[in-house]
Amino acid sequence: MKRHKHHSLRQSTAAISARKVLTSPDYAAINAAIERHLDLACTTASQKAIQHCVGAEEFRKIEEIISFTSNQDAWLQDNNLSSAADKVAGTLSQQYPLLSERAVFKIINQATYGWR
């Protein structure tokens, strides 16, 4: 009987693991929040507006995306901000292919403004 219970435990663990794998951030919500609320300057008000529009997982992903964008070497290594912005936009689109073109534009604008 213990063996059967152990088997059931493995099945329920597998089911939980499968659900975790299947859940991923909602990029439609992420794109909408970024497109509507990401300002040039990162303010508490814009962060709260974004957080209000998305779930915790999506908000964490947005923070990850913004951090990824801000920490690219191109910002320091390129000759000018325009060139760096182009490179970072390409890298951002490759790393996060589900971001909309408009969301990438807004993220790059914020990062460029931060580097001025």
Secondary structure, DSSP 8 states (H G I E B T S, - for coil): -HHHHHHHHHHHHHHHHHHHHH----HHHHHHHHHHH--SS--HHHHHHHHHHS-HHHHHHHHHHHHHHHT-THHHHSSSHHHHHHHHHHHHHHH-TTS-HHHHHHHHHHHHHHH-
